[in-house]
């Protein structure tokens, strides 16, 4: 959509977060996008208040450095920030493009629908249950492995196209 200044407010330091941040850096590098250190901020997962505080730091950057798009650690935070930006006039936030991560039902019923990366929660749950059963039934032979479950992008109306 033409964005070159993309910030990532990620969750607290966990293995999942480390992988998400690495993926963010990898994809930005493929697109030739610079990721200044101030574009990476931590917030607690599913906590709109800490996401809001991180977003305020981005809004306090010099005007030329303010990002045009912000990725949030989860859909709850992204929807909360988006709704509050529309109901309380906050020029910086209401001009931002916003995306979330999870694919919760709320993202599809909010207007506009949130742009988000949808996890395949059912597949993740099924694989976790299968691994747990295997570990319980065969503890002497069980070896944990990393499994990658693909998701998909849900395009919504919260990412604005920029003139290129």
C-alpha positions as CSV (number, residue, x, y, z in Angstrom):
1,X,0.0,0.0,0.0
2,X,3.1,2.2,-0.3
3,X,4.1,2.4,3.3
4,X,7.9,2.7,3.9
5,X,7.8,3.8,7.6
6,X,6.3,0.8,9.4
7,X,6.6,0.4,13.2
8,X,6.0,-2.8,15.2
9,X,4.6,-2.7,18.7
10,X,5.3,-6.3,19.7
11,X,4.5,-8.3,22.8
12,X,6.6,-9.0,25.8
13,X,9.8,-11.0,25.4
14,X,8.8,-14.6,24.7
15,X,10.0,-17.2,22.1
16,X,6.9,-16.3,20.0
17,X,7.8,-12.6,20.1
18,X,11.4,-13.2,19.2
19,X,10.2,-15.1,16.1
20,X,7.7,-12.4,15.2
21,X,10.3,-9.7,15.5
22,X,12.8,-11.7,13.4
23,X,10.1,-12.2,10.7
24,X,9.3,-8.5,10.7
25,X,13.0,-7.7,10.2
26,X,13.3,-10.3,7.5
27,X,10.3,-9.1,5.5
28,X,11.3,-5.4,5.8
29,X,14.8,-6.3,4.6
30,X,13.3,-8.1,1.5
31,X,11.4,-4.9,0.7
32,X,14.4,-2.6,1.3
33,X,12.8,-1.0,4.3
34,X,14.9,0.5,7.1
35,X,13.7,-0.3,10.6
36,X,15.0,2.3,13.0
37,X,15.3,1.0,16.6
38,X,12.6,3.5,17.8
39,X,10.1,1.7,15.5
40,X,10.3,-1.5,17.7
41,X,8.4,-1.1,20.9
42,X,7.2,-3.5,23.5
43,X,3.7,-3.8,25.0
44,X,1.9,-6.6,26.8
45,X,-0.1,-9.0,24.8
46,X,-3.9,-8.3,24.9
47,X,-3.3,-5.0,26.9
48,X,-4.5,-1.9,24.9
49,X,-3.2,0.4,27.7
50,X,0.5,-0.7,27.2
51,X,0.0,-0.6,23.4
52,X,-1.4,2.9,23.7
53,X,1.7,4.0,25.7
54,X,4.0,2.5,23.1
55,X,2.0,4.3,20.3
56,X,2.4,7.6,22.2
57,X,6.2,7.2,21.9
58,X,5.9,6.9,18.2
59,X,3.7,10.0,18.0
60,X,6.4,12.0,19.9
61,X,9.1,11.3,17.3
62,X,10.1,14.2,15.0
63,X,7.5,14.6,12.3
64,X,9.8,13.3,9.5
65,X,10.3,10.0,11.5
66,X,6.8,9.3,12.5
67,X,5.7,6.0,10.9
68,X,2.7,5.8,8.6
69,X,1.7,2.2,9.6
70,X,1.8,0.4,12.9
71,X,1.6,-3.3,13.5
72,X,0.2,-4.3,16.9
73,X,1.0,-7.4,18.9
74,X,-2.6,-8.6,18.8
75,X,-6.1,-7.8,17.5
76,X,-7.5,-6.7,20.8
77,X,-5.0,-3.9,21.1
78,X,-5.3,-2.9,17.4
79,X,-9.1,-2.7,17.5
80,X,-9.1,-0.8,20.7
81,X,-6.6,1.8,19.4
82,X,-8.4,2.1,16.1
83,X,-11.8,2.6,17.7
84,X,-10.5,5.1,20.3
85,X,-8.7,7.1,17.5
86,X,-12.1,7.4,15.7
87,X,-14.1,8.4,18.8
88,X,-11.6,10.8,20.3
89,X,-10.1,13.2,17.8
90,X,-6.4,12.4,17.9
91,X,-4.9,13.6,14.5
92,X,-1.8,11.4,14.5
93,X,-3.5,8.2,15.4
94,X,-6.5,8.7,13.1
95,X,-4.2,9.2,10.2
96,X,-2.3,6.0,10.9
97,X,-2.7,2.7,9.1
98,X,-3.1,-0.1,11.7
99,X,-2.8,-3.9,11.5
100,X,-3.2,-6.6,14.1
101,X,-2.3,-10.2,14.6
102,X,-4.5,-13.1,15.5
103,X,-7.7,-13.0,13.4
104,X,-10.2,-12.9,16.2
105,X,-13.9,-12.7,15.3
106,X,-14.1,-9.0,16.5
107,X,-11.8,-8.0,13.6
108,X,-14.4,-9.1,11.0
109,X,-17.4,-7.4,12.6
110,X,-15.8,-4.1,13.4
111,X,-16.2,-1.4,10.8
112,X,-14.0,-1.0,9.0
113,X,-12.8,-4.6,9.4
114,X,-9.3,-4.7,10.8
115,X,-6.4,-5.7,8.6
116,X,-4.8,-8.6,10.5
117,X,-2.7,-11.7,10.1
118,X,-5.0,-14.7,11.0
119,X,-3.5,-17.6,12.8
120,X,-5.0,-21.0,12.2
121,X,-6.0,-21.4,15.8
122,X,-7.8,-24.7,15.3
123,X,-4.8,-26.3,13.7
124,X,-2.5,-24.9,16.4
125,X,-4.8,-26.4,19.1
126,X,-5.1,-29.7,17.3
127,X,-1.3,-30.1,16.9
128,X,-0.7,-29.0,20.6
129,X,-3.2,-31.5,21.8
130,X,-1.7,-34.3,19.7
131,X,1.8,-33.5,20.9
132,X,0.6,-33.4,24.5
133,X,-1.1,-36.8,24.2
134,X,2.1,-38.2,22.5
135,X,4.2,-36.8,25.4
136,X,1.9,-38.3,28.0
137,X,1.5,-41.7,26.4
138,X,5.2,-42.1,25.2
139,X,7.4,-39.9,27.5
140,X,10.5,-42.0,26.8
141,X,10.4,-41.5,23.0
142,X,8.8,-38.1,22.7
143,X,11.0,-35.4,21.2
144,X,9.5,-31.8,20.9
145,X,9.7,-30.4,17.4
146,X,8.9,-27.0,16.0
147,X,5.9,-26.9,13.8
148,X,5.0,-24.0,11.5
149,X,1.3,-23.5,11.0
150,X,0.5,-21.1,8.1
151,X,-2.0,-18.3,8.5
152,X,-3.4,-15.8,6.1
153,X,-3.8,-12.0,5.7
154,X,-7.3,-10.7,6.3
155,X,-7.4,-7.5,4.3
156,X,-9.6,-4.9,6.1
157,X,-10.1,-1.2,5.8
158,X,-7.5,0.0,8.4
159,X,-4.5,0.2,6.0
160,X,-4.6,3.3,3.9
161,X,-3.0,3.4,0.4
162,X,-0.2,6.1,0.2
163,X,0.5,8.0,-2.9
164,X,3.8,6.8,-4.2
